[in-house]
Amino acid sequence: MSLDTFPVDERDILFVLFDQLHVERLFEYEAFDSLSREEADMVLNEAQRFAKNEIWPTNAVADREGCTFNGGKVTVPECLHKAYRIYAENGWICLTAPEEMGGAGMPSSVSVAVGEILTGANIAFSTYPGLTRGAARLIARFGDDAMRETFAKRLYSGEWAGTMCLTEPQAGSAVGDISTTAVKKGDEYLLSGNKLFITAGEHDLTPNIIHLVLAKTPGAPKGIKGLSLFVVPKIWVAQDGSLGEPNDVTCTGIEEKMGIHAACTCALTFGDRGQCRGLLLGNEGEGLKVMFHLMNEARIGTGLQGFSAAAVAYLYALDYAKERIQGVELRNMRDFDAPRVPIIKHPDVKRMLLTMKARVEGMRALLYRAAYYADLATCHPEQPTRDRHNKLLELLTPICKAYCSDMGFLVTVTAIQTYGGYGYIREYPVEQLARDAKISSIYEGTNGIQALDLIGRKIPKNNGEYYMLLMAEIAATIEANNGHPVLGRLARRLQKEVERVRTVTGKFAESGLRGNIDFPTLNAVAYLNLLGNTILGWLLLDQAAIAHDKLSEMLVDRGVDSIDMRNQLLSENELARYYDNKVHTAAFFIESLLPENAGIAEGILEGSQEILDIEL
């Protein structure tokens, strides 16, 4: 594969969307009844074309050029300007927005597939339209008519960009410690404070940037209940929508980072001259509640970011392993005249490739399913069904963010290892993918915080209702395949892992009832990985069952009635081979990778809590 070529696993994307999830059923509901499978296919094809021709060519160039800071202004790499302009003009920012906001009204489950493609092409670039989309959606939902007309529409069109401003020097993940203030003055508020690590906080891609800023009003309660959310334009906007005077918002510097060099990470000062004007979004004291609608979307998007890097890294590593000639097959190692072979012939390389494949395809299934649940939670005609899928979505959100960002980075590191020394140098793309992927486990709430959210809020919520709904979904797949002649052993193996999860979950519940919160919080990250691994096993088993049936249909249709004929079909027919590989991938994950859950569970149940008493 040429390094100028951007790889996309189109077949697997379509398999998850339409064979596993049956996303086309959404087009029967009123919210999406103006759309069709053909339109979804067209959008996905155009996303691939755009990513390959316009975004991917900027990836390495923008990484090496990076952003520059001078006199309060940030300049992004020149190559990103054209990409952003085309991105906005083609409507990618407003793909899921309603028509009245200028959008196409596409389901989130189609949008997440588009997101995989466009994000994987340049992770740093994706942060600009991604944050803009999130800000537009929040203002459209919680703003008044004037805000929607003035700000949301221009954000959705890409005319202006948006940000999310939470973090402060003394208040990172501890959001309740925010000290930025907002004092009411007429219909506006004057803000004063400093924000740190603000992605896309200042740049030259658009003439205006709309900041969503968390701040405290005078006399507000301490902690998160005292936070309010404000719309703070970089350039103040007149009532007719025209740009006025610069607002009192100053960029004081940008960070030099390990990765995403083309995404500016800014320090911002609000109200240095006492003239920073903002508009309240929602009600006072409800800032975090409102912001969470953006943060939850951003968390799934961050998991998608880590996964997208992994998806590209795996495809590059796979192609490299097929082309890189080195050494002989082990059985011929004493024969100096034996033919040299591609490194994919070496068992350890194949192990790395299959490990990456299983994790990538499992993460794709998880993220797409979460997006599908989001669609059903909003468009299904029956309220109980909407509620059920919203609960499943809430439970999966921290897992999507934390598990996919951690495993996504791990896959990119494995891709480097597959390349060997070449993977570590800039001549090949996987070292940048690893650098760019790492941030996804840190921002939008570190993965440790996601794990605490999972065990502290989502698992026990409504007396464990959300958790039991998920277990019921998994149980249905296991039961459907328990007696399967080929997949039955995998279903029974997965059942053991489900029991392991239940045992640990039960121990956490007992500990909580006794008032011992140290035990579950100390093991929260391990538990999230335990559950994440089990979910991937479930989704890969489901894929294997679908693929097995489709391959069986192909064999019958072609009159295949012997092992030799079957093997010949697999060697000649790419689709048949794809289905067969789905079965093998599920078997490899469940039988070779999923057993790590035994060690995780033992470490939780039998591990020492003395760490809490150790002074380091």
C-alpha positions as CSV (number, residue, x, y, z in Angstrom):
1,M,0.0,0.0,0.0
2,S,1.4,3.4,-0.9
3,L,1.9,5.8,2.0
4,D,-0.1,8.3,0.1
5,T,-3.1,5.9,0.2
6,F,-5.6,6.2,3.0
7,P,-7.0,2.8,3.9
8,V,-10.6,2.3,4.9
9,D,-12.2,-1.1,5.8
10,E,-15.4,-0.4,3.9
11,R,-16.6,-4.0,4.0
12,D,-16.5,-4.2,7.8
13,I,-18.1,-0.8,8.1
14,L,-21.0,-1.9,5.9
15,F,-21.2,-5.3,7.7
16,V,-21.6,-3.6,11.1
17,L,-24.1,-1.0,9.9
18,F,-26.3,-3.2,7.8
19,D,-25.7,-6.8,8.6
20,Q,-25.3,-6.6,12.3
21,L,-27.3,-3.5,13.3
22,H,-29.7,-3.3,10.4
23,V,-29.5,0.5,10.4
24,E,-31.7,0.6,7.4
25,R,-34.7,0.0,9.7
26,L,-34.2,3.5,11.1
27,F,-35.5,4.8,7.7
28,E,-38.9,3.4,8.5
29,Y,-39.3,5.8,11.5
30,E,-40.7,9.3,11.0
31,A,-37.5,11.1,12.1
32,F,-35.5,9.5,9.2
33,D,-38.3,8.5,6.7
34,S,-37.0,10.9,4.1
35,L,-33.7,9.0,3.9
36,S,-32.8,5.7,2.4
37,R,-30.0,3.0,2.3
38,E,-28.9,4.4,-1.0
39,E,-28.4,7.9,0.4
40,A,-26.5,6.4,3.4
41,D,-24.2,4.5,0.9
42,M,-23.7,7.7,-1.1
43,V,-22.7,9.6,2.1
44,L,-20.2,6.9,3.1
45,N,-18.7,6.8,-0.4
46,E,-18.3,10.5,-0.5
47,A,-16.7,10.5,3.0
48,Q,-14.1,8.0,1.7
49,R,-13.4,10.1,-1.3
50,F,-13.1,13.3,0.7
51,A,-10.9,11.7,3.3
52,K,-8.5,10.2,0.8
53,N,-8.3,13.2,-1.5
54,E,-8.4,16.1,0.8
55,I,-7.8,15.2,4.4
56,W,-5.2,12.4,4.5
57,P,-2.7,14.4,2.3
58,T,-2.7,17.0,5.1
59,N,-1.9,14.5,7.9
60,A,1.9,14.2,8.0
61,V,2.4,17.7,6.6
62,A,0.3,19.4,9.3
63,D,1.9,17.2,12.0
64,R,5.4,18.4,11.0
65,E,4.4,22.1,10.5
66,G,2.3,22.3,13.7
67,C,0.6,25.4,15.0
68,T,2.4,28.7,15.7
69,F,1.7,31.4,18.3
70,N,2.5,35.0,17.9
71,G,1.1,38.0,19.8
72,G,-2.0,36.3,20.9
73,K,-2.8,34.9,17.5
74,V,-2.6,31.2,16.5
75,T,-1.8,30.1,12.9
76,V,-2.7,26.6,11.9
77,P,-0.9,24.7,9.1
78,E,-1.8,26.3,5.7
79,C,-2.9,22.9,4.3
80,L,-5.8,22.7,6.8
81,H,-7.5,25.8,5.5
82,K,-8.6,24.2,2.2
83,A,-9.6,21.0,4.0
84,Y,-11.7,22.9,6.5
85,R,-13.4,25.0,3.8
86,I,-14.4,21.9,1.8
87,Y,-15.4,20.1,5.0
88,A,-17.8,22.9,5.9
89,E,-19.1,23.5,2.3
90,N,-19.9,19.8,1.9
91,G,-22.0,19.8,5.1
92,W,-20.0,17.3,7.1
93,I,-20.3,19.5,10.3
94,C,-24.1,19.5,10.1
95,L,-24.6,15.9,8.8
96,T,-26.9,14.9,11.7
97,A,-28.5,18.4,12.2
98,P,-32.1,18.9,11.3
99,E,-33.0,20.6,8.0
100,E,-34.0,23.9,9.8
101,M,-30.4,24.1,10.9
102,G,-29.1,23.5,7.4
103,G,-28.4,19.8,8.1
104,A,-29.0,16.5,6.4
105,G,-30.7,14.8,9.4
106,M,-28.6,11.6,9.1
107,P,-28.8,9.1,11.9
108,S,-25.9,9.0,14.4
109,S,-25.2,5.5,13.4
110,V,-24.3,6.6,9.9
111,S,-22.5,9.7,11.2
112,V,-20.3,7.5,13.5
113,A,-19.1,5.6,10.4
114,V,-18.4,8.9,8.6
115,G,-16.6,10.0,11.8
116,E,-14.4,6.9,11.7
117,I,-13.3,7.7,8.1
118,L,-12.8,11.5,8.5
119,T,-11.2,11.3,11.9
120,G,-8.8,8.6,10.9
121,A,-7.6,10.7,8.0
122,N,-6.3,13.4,10.3
123,I,-7.0,13.3,14.0
124,A,-5.7,16.7,14.8
125,F,-7.8,18.3,12.0
126,S,-10.9,16.5,13.2
127,T,-10.9,18.4,16.5
128,Y,-11.9,21.7,14.8
129,P,-15.1,20.7,13.1
130,G,-15.8,18.2,15.9
131,L,-15.9,20.8,18.7
132,T,-17.8,23.2,16.4
133,R,-20.5,20.6,15.8
134,G,-20.8,19.9,19.5
135,A,-21.2,23.6,20.3
136,A,-23.8,24.1,17.6
137,R,-25.8,21.2,18.9
138,L,-25.8,22.5,22.5
139,I,-26.8,26.0,21.5
140,A,-29.5,24.7,19.2
141,R,-30.9,22.6,22.1
142,F,-30.7,25.0,25.0
143,G,-30.5,28.5,23.4
144,D,-33.3,30.8,22.6
145,D,-34.4,31.5,19.0
146,A,-31.9,34.4,18.7
147,M,-29.1,32.2,19.8
148,R,-30.0,29.4,17.4
149,E,-30.3,31.9,14.5
150,T,-27.1,33.9,15.4
151,F,-24.8,31.2,16.6
152,A,-26.0,27.6,16.0
153,K,-26.6,28.0,12.2
154,R,-23.3,29.7,11.7
155,L,-21.5,26.9,13.6
156,Y,-23.3,24.2,11.7
157,S,-22.4,25.8,8.4
158,G,-18.7,26.1,9.5
159,E,-18.7,29.8,9.0
160,W,-17.6,30.1,12.7
161,A,-15.9,27.6,15.0
162,G,-16.7,26.5,18.5
163,T,-15.0,25.3,21.7
164,M,-15.7,23.8,25.1
165,C,-14.0,25.7,28.0
166,L,-13.9,23.8,31.3
167,T,-10.4,23.2,32.5
168,E,-8.5,25.7,34.6
169,P,-5.0,25.6,36.0
170,Q,-6.3,24.6,39.5
171,A,-9.4,22.7,38.2
172,G,-8.8,20.0,35.7
173,S,-11.0,17.0,36.3
174,A,-12.3,18.6,39.6
175,V,-14.8,20.7,37.7
176,G,-16.4,21.9,40.9
177,D,-13.2,23.9,41.7
178,I,-13.7,26.2,38.8
179,S,-13.0,29.9,39.8
180,T,-14.0,31.8,36.6
181,T,-16.7,34.2,37.5
182,A,-19.7,35.7,35.6
183,V,-21.4,38.9,36.9
184,K,-24.8,39.8,35.4
185,K,-24.9,43.2,33.6
186,G,-28.3,43.8,31.9
187,D,-29.0,40.9,29.6
188,E,-25.3,40.0,29.5
189,Y,-22.7,38.7,31.9
190,L,-19.1,39.9,32.4
191,L,-16.7,37.0,32.7
192,S,-13.3,36.9,34.4
193,G,-11.0,33.9,34.7
194,N,-8.4,31.7,33.0
195,K,-8.9,28.4,31.0
196,L,-6.3,25.9,30.1
197,F,-5.9,23.1,27.6
198,I,-8.6,24.5,25.4
199,T,-8.6,22.7,22.1
200,A,-9.1,25.1,19.1
201,G,-9.3,28.0,21.5
202,E,-7.7,30.4,19.0
203,H,-7.0,29.9,15.3
204,D,-7.2,31.4,11.9
205,L,-9.6,28.9,10.2
206,T,-12.7,31.1,10.8
207,P,-13.3,34.8,11.5
208,N,-15.0,34.0,14.8
209,I,-14.9,31.4,17.5
210,I,-17.8,30.8,19.9
211,H,-16.6,29.6,23.3
212,L,-18.9,27.7,25.7
213,V,-17.5,28.7,29.1
214,L,-18.3,27.3,32.5
215,A,-18.3,29.9,35.3
216,K,-19.8,30.8,38.7
217,T,-22.2,33.6,39.3
218,P,-22.0,35.7,42.6
219,G,-23.5,33.8,45.6
220,A,-23.7,30.5,43.7
221,P,-23.4,27.3,45.7
222,K,-20.0,25.7,46.0
223,G,-19.2,22.8,43.8
224,I,-20.8,21.8,40.5
225,K,-24.2,23.1,41.5
226,G,-22.9,26.7,41.3
227,L,-21.8,26.4,37.7
228,S,-23.5,28.1,34.8
229,L,-22.7,28.0,31.1
230,F,-22.1,31.0,28.9
231,V,-21.8,31.7,25.2
232,V,-18.7,33.9,24.7
233,P,-17.8,35.0,21.2
234,K,-14.3,35.8,20.3
235,I,-15.7,38.7,18.3
236,W,-18.9,40.2,19.6
237,V,-21.9,39.7,17.4
238,A,-24.4,42.5,16.6
239,Q,-28.1,41.8,16.6
240,D,-28.1,41.5,12.8
241,G,-25.5,38.8,13.0
242,S,-22.6,41.0,11.8
243,L,-19.2,41.0,13.6
244,G,-18.5,43.9,15.9
245,E,-15.6,44.6,18.2
246,P,-13.2,41.9,19.5
247,N,-14.4,40.5,22.9
248,D,-12.1,40.6,25.9
249,V,-10.8,37.1,25.2
250,T,-7.0,36.6,24.9
251,C,-4.9,33.6,24.0
252,T,-1.8,33.7,26.1
253,G,-0.1,30.7,24.6
254,I,-0.3,27.2,23.1
255,E,1.1,23.9,24.3
256,E,3.9,21.9,22.7
257,K,2.5,18.3,22.8
258,M,3.4,14.7,22.1
259,G,0.8,14.4,19.3
260,I,-2.0,16.2,17.5
261,H,0.5,19.0,16.6
262,A,-1.9,20.6,14.2
263,A,-4.6,21.0,16.8
264,C,-3.9,24.1,18.8
265,T,-4.2,23.6,22.6
266,C,-4.6,27.0,24.1
267,A,-4.5,29.0,27.3
268,L,-7.3,31.6,27.3
269,T,-7.8,34.6,29.6
270,F,-11.4,36.0,29.8
271,G,-11.9,39.5,31.0
272,D,-8.3,40.7,31.3
273,R,-9.7,44.2,30.8
274,G,-13.0,43.6,32.6
275,Q,-14.9,43.6,29.3
276,C,-15.5,40.0,28.5
277,R,-19.2,39.7,27.4
278,G,-21.2,36.5,27.5
279,L,-24.7,35.2,27.2
280,L,-26.2,32.7,29.6
281,L,-27.1,29.4,28.0
282,G,-29.9,27.7,29.9
283,N,-30.4,28.7,33.5
284,E,-28.1,29.7,36.2
285,G,-26.7,26.8,38.2
286,E,-27.4,24.3,35.4
287,G,-24.2,24.8,33.5
288,L,-22.7,21.3,34.1
289,K,-26.1,19.7,33.4
290,V,-26.3,21.5,30.1
291,M,-22.6,20.9,29.3
292,F,-22.9,17.2,29.9
293,H,-25.0,16.9,26.8
294,L,-21.9,18.0,24.9
295,M,-19.5,16.1,27.1
296,N,-21.3,12.8,26.7
297,E,-21.3,13.2,22.9
298,A,-17.6,14.3,23.1
299,R,-16.7,11.2,25.2
300,I,-18.0,8.9,22.6
301,G,-16.3,11.0,20.0
302,T,-13.0,10.7,21.9
303,G,-13.4,6.9,22.0
304,L,-14.0,7.1,18.3
305,Q,-10.8,9.1,17.9
306,G,-8.7,6.5,19.6
307,F,-10.4,3.7,17.6
308,S,-10.0,5.5,14.3
309,A,-6.2,5.7,14.8
310,A,-6.2,2.0,15.6
311,A,-8.3,1.2,12.5
312,V,-5.9,2.9,10.2
313,A,-2.8,1.6,12.0
314,Y,-4.0,-2.0,11.7
315,L,-4.7,-1.7,8.0
316,Y,-1.2,-0.2,7.4
317,A,0.4,-2.9,9.5
318,L,-1.5,-5.6,7.7
319,D,-0.4,-4.4,4.3
320,Y,3.2,-3.9,5.4
321,A,3.3,-7.5,6.8
322,K,2.1,-8.8,3.5
323,E,4.8,-6.9,1.5
324,R,7.8,-6.9,3.8
325,I,10.1,-9.9,2.9
326,Q,12.3,-11.0,5.7
327,G,13.5,-14.4,6.9
328,V,12.2,-17.9,6.1
329,E,9.4,-19.9,7.6
330,L,10.3,-21.4,10.9
331,R,10.0,-25.0,9.6
332,N,12.8,-24.1,7.1
333,M,15.0,-22.1,9.4
334,R,18.0,-24.5,9.0
335,D,17.7,-24.4,5.2
336,F,19.9,-21.4,4.1
337,D,18.5,-21.7,0.6
338,A,14.9,-21.6,1.6
339,P,12.8,-18.8,0.0
340,R,12.4,-15.6,2.0
341,V,8.8,-14.9,2.9
342,P,6.6,-12.0,3.9
343,I,6.7,-11.4,7.6
344,I,3.0,-12.3,7.8
345,K,4.1,-15.9,7.5
346,H,5.8,-15.6,10.9
347,P,3.5,-16.8,13.8
348,D,4.2,-13.9,16.1
349,V,3.5,-11.3,13.5
350,K,0.2,-13.0,12.6
351,R,-0.6,-13.1,16.4
352,M,-0.1,-9.3,16.5
353,L,-2.2,-8.8,13.4
354,L,-5.0,-10.9,14.6
355,T,-4.9,-9.2,18.0
356,M,-5.3,-5.8,16.3
357,K,-8.0,-7.1,14.0
358,A,-10.1,-8.5,16.8
359,R,-9.8,-5.4,18.9
360,V,-10.5,-3.0,16.0
361,E,-13.5,-4.9,14.7
362,G,-14.8,-5.3,18.2
363,M,-14.4,-1.6,19.0
364,R,-16.1,-0.7,15.7
365,A,-19.1,-2.8,16.7
366,L,-19.2,-1.2,20.1
367,L,-19.1,2.4,19.0
368,Y,-21.5,1.9,16.1
369,R,-23.9,0.1,18.5
370,A,-23.8,3.0,21.0
371,A,-24.6,5.4,18.1
372,Y,-27.5,3.1,17.1
373,Y,-28.8,3.1,20.6
374,A,-28.7,6.9,20.5
375,D,-30.8,6.9,17.3
376,L,-33.4,4.5,18.8
377,A,-33.5,6.6,22.0
378,T,-34.7,9.6,20.0
379,C,-36.6,8.3,17.0
380,H,-38.4,5.1,18.1
381,P,-42.2,5.6,18.3
382,E,-42.6,3.8,21.6
383,Q,-41.5,5.5,24.8
384,P,-40.4,2.3,26.6
385,T,-38.1,1.4,23.8
386,R,-36.6,4.9,23.7
387,D,-36.0,4.8,27.4
388,R,-34.4,1.3,27.3
389,H,-31.9,2.3,24.6
390,N,-31.1,5.6,26.3
391,K,-30.2,3.6,29.5
392,L,-28.0,1.3,27.5
393,L,-26.4,4.3,25.8
394,E,-25.6,5.9,29.2
395,L,-24.0,2.7,30.5
396,L,-21.9,2.3,27.3
397,T,-20.7,5.9,27.2
398,P,-17.8,5.6,29.7
399,I,-16.8,2.3,28.2
400,C,-16.8,3.7,24.7
401,K,-14.6,6.5,25.8
402,A,-12.2,4.7,28.1
403,Y,-11.9,1.2,26.6
404,C,-11.7,2.4,23.0
405,S,-9.2,5.1,23.7
406,D,-6.9,2.7,25.8
407,M,-7.3,-0.2,23.3
408,G,-7.0,2.1,20.4
409,F,-3.6,3.4,21.6
410,L,-2.5,-0.2,22.3
411,V,-3.3,-1.2,18.8
412,T,-1.3,1.6,17.4
413,V,1.7,0.5,19.5
414,T,1.2,-3.0,18.3
415,A,1.2,-1.7,14.7
416,I,4.6,-0.1,15.4
417,Q,5.9,-3.4,16.7
418,T,4.7,-5.1,13.6
419,Y,6.7,-2.7,11.4
420,G,9.8,-3.3,13.6
421,G,12.3,-0.5,13.4
422,Y,10.5,1.1,10.5
423,G,7.5,1.6,12.6
424,Y,9.4,3.9,14.9
425,I,10.5,6.4,12.2
426,R,8.5,9.1,10.5
427,E,8.9,7.6,7.1
428,Y,5.9,5.4,8.0
429,P,2.6,6.6,9.4
430,V,2.1,4.4,12.5
431,E,4.4,6.4,14.8
432,Q,2.2,9.5,14.3
433,L,-1.0,7.6,14.7
434,A,0.3,6.4,18.1
435,R,1.3,9.9,19.2
436,D,-2.0,11.3,18.1
437,A,-4.1,8.5,19.7
438,K,-2.6,8.8,23.2
439,I,-4.4,12.0,24.1
440,S,-7.8,10.3,23.7
441,S,-7.3,8.5,27.1
442,I,-6.6,11.8,28.8
443,Y,-9.0,14.5,27.7
444,E,-12.8,14.7,28.0
445,G,-12.4,13.2,31.4
446,T,-9.4,10.9,32.0
447,N,-10.1,7.2,31.7
448,G,-9.9,6.7,35.5
449,I,-12.8,9.2,35.8
450,Q,-14.7,7.2,33.2
451,A,-14.2,4.1,35.3
452,L,-15.5,5.9,38.4
453,D,-18.5,7.1,36.5
454,L,-19.2,3.5,35.4
455,I,-19.0,1.9,38.9
456,G,-20.3,4.9,40.9
457,R,-23.2,6.0,38.7
458,K,-24.0,3.8,35.8
459,I,-23.8,0.3,37.2
460,P,-25.8,0.9,40.4
461,K,-28.3,3.3,38.8
462,N,-31.9,2.4,39.4
463,N,-30.8,-0.6,41.5
464,G,-28.7,-1.9,38.7
465,E,-31.3,-1.6,36.0
466,Y,-28.9,-0.3,33.3
467,Y,-26.4,-3.1,34.0
468,M,-29.1,-5.7,33.9
469,L,-30.4,-4.5,30.6
470,L,-26.9,-4.9,29.1
471,M,-26.5,-8.4,30.7
472,A,-29.8,-9.3,29.1
473,E,-28.6,-8.3,25.7
474,I,-25.5,-10.4,26.1
475,A,-27.4,-13.3,27.4
476,A,-29.7,-13.3,24.4
477,T,-26.8,-13.7,22.0
478,I,-25.2,-16.5,24.1
479,E,-28.5,-18.4,24.3
480,A,-29.1,-18.0,20.5
481,N,-25.7,-19.6,19.9
482,N,-25.3,-22.0,22.8
483,G,-26.3,-25.0,20.7
484,H,-24.6,-23.9,17.5
485,P,-22.4,-26.7,16.0
486,V,-19.5,-24.3,15.3
487,L,-20.0,-21.4,17.7
488,G,-21.5,-23.2,20.6
489,R,-18.1,-23.6,22.4
490,L,-17.5,-19.9,22.0
491,A,-20.9,-19.1,23.5
492,R,-20.3,-21.3,26.5
493,R,-16.8,-19.8,26.9
494,L,-18.3,-16.3,26.9
495,Q,-20.9,-17.3,29.5
496,K,-18.1,-18.0,31.9
497,E,-16.8,-14.5,31.4
498,V,-20.3,-13.1,32.0
499,E,-20.4,-15.0,35.3
500,R,-17.0,-13.6,36.2
501,V,-18.4,-10.1,35.6
502,R,-21.4,-10.8,37.7
503,T,-19.3,-12.1,40.6
504,V,-17.1,-8.9,40.6
505,T,-20.2,-6.7,40.2
506,G,-21.8,-8.4,43.2
507,K,-18.7,-7.9,45.3
508,F,-18.7,-4.2,44.5
509,A,-22.3,-4.0,45.5
510,E,-21.7,-5.8,48.8
511,S,-18.7,-3.5,49.5
512,G,-20.8,-0.4,48.8
513,L,-23.6,-1.6,51.2
514,R,-20.9,-2.0,53.9
515,G,-19.7,1.6,53.3
516,N,-16.3,0.4,51.9
517,I,-15.9,2.6,48.8
518,D,-12.1,2.0,48.6
519,F,-12.5,-1.5,47.2
520,P,-14.5,-0.6,44.1
521,T,-12.8,2.7,43.4
522,L,-9.4,1.1,43.7
523,N,-10.4,-1.5,41.1
524,A,-12.6,0.7,38.9
525,V,-10.3,0.8,35.9
526,A,-9.7,-3.0,36.1
527,Y,-13.5,-3.5,36.2
528,L,-14.1,-1.3,33.2
529,N,-11.6,-3.4,31.2
530,L,-13.2,-6.6,32.5
531,L,-16.6,-5.5,31.3
532,G,-15.2,-4.0,28.1
533,N,-13.4,-7.2,27.1
534,T,-16.7,-9.1,27.8
535,I,-18.7,-6.7,25.6
536,L,-16.2,-7.2,22.7
537,G,-16.5,-10.9,23.1
538,W,-20.3,-10.6,22.9
539,L,-20.2,-8.4,19.8
540,L,-17.7,-10.5,18.0
541,L,-19.7,-13.7,18.7
542,D,-22.7,-12.0,17.3
543,Q,-20.7,-11.1,14.2
544,A,-19.5,-14.6,13.9
545,A,-23.0,-16.0,13.9
546,I,-24.1,-13.6,11.2
547,A,-21.0,-14.3,9.1
548,H,-21.4,-18.1,9.5
549,D,-24.9,-18.0,8.2
550,K,-24.0,-15.8,5.2
551,L,-21.1,-18.1,4.3
552,S,-23.3,-21.1,4.6
553,E,-25.8,-19.5,2.2
554,M,-22.9,-18.9,-0.2
555,L,-21.8,-22.5,0.0
556,V,-25.3,-23.8,-0.7
557,D,-25.8,-21.4,-3.6
558,R,-22.6,-22.6,-5.2
559,G,-23.2,-26.2,-4.6
560,V,-20.1,-26.6,-2.4
561,D,-20.2,-30.1,-0.8
562,S,-16.6,-30.9,0.1
563,I,-13.7,-29.5,2.1
564,D,-11.6,-29.0,-1.0
565,M,-14.4,-27.1,-2.8
566,R,-14.9,-24.9,0.3
567,N,-11.2,-24.2,0.6
568,Q,-11.1,-23.3,-3.1
569,L,-14.0,-20.9,-2.7
570,L,-12.2,-19.2,0.3
571,S,-9.0,-18.8,-1.7
572,E,-10.8,-17.3,-4.7
573,N,-13.7,-15.4,-3.2
574,E,-12.8,-12.3,-1.1
575,L,-16.3,-12.0,0.5
576,A,-16.4,-15.7,1.5
577,R,-13.0,-15.3,3.0
578,Y,-14.2,-12.2,4.9
579,Y,-17.1,-14.2,6.4
580,D,-14.8,-17.1,7.3
581,N,-12.3,-14.7,9.0
582,K,-15.1,-13.3,11.1
583,V,-15.6,-16.7,12.7
584,H,-11.9,-17.2,13.3
585,T,-11.5,-13.7,14.7
586,A,-14.3,-14.3,17.2
587,A,-12.7,-17.6,18.2
588,F,-9.3,-16.0,18.6
589,F,-10.6,-13.2,20.8
590,I,-12.8,-15.4,23.0
591,E,-10.4,-18.2,23.4
592,S,-7.0,-16.5,23.3
593,L,-7.5,-12.9,24.5
594,L,-10.6,-13.0,26.7
595,P,-9.0,-15.3,29.2
596,E,-7.0,-12.3,30.5
597,N,-10.3,-11.5,32.3
598,A,-9.5,-14.4,34.7
599,G,-6.4,-12.5,35.8
600,I,-8.2,-9.2,36.0
601,A,-11.0,-10.7,38.1
602,E,-8.5,-12.5,40.4
603,G,-6.6,-9.2,40.8
604,I,-9.8,-7.5,41.9
605,L,-11.2,-10.1,44.2
606,E,-7.9,-11.3,45.7
607,G,-5.7,-8.2,45.3
608,S,-4.3,-6.2,48.1
609,Q,-5.7,-2.9,49.3
610,E,-2.5,-2.0,51.1
611,I,-1.7,0.4,48.3
612,L,-4.0,2.9,49.9
613,D,-1.9,2.9,53.0
614,I,1.5,3.2,51.3
615,E,3.3,6.5,51.5
616,L,5.1,7.0,48.2
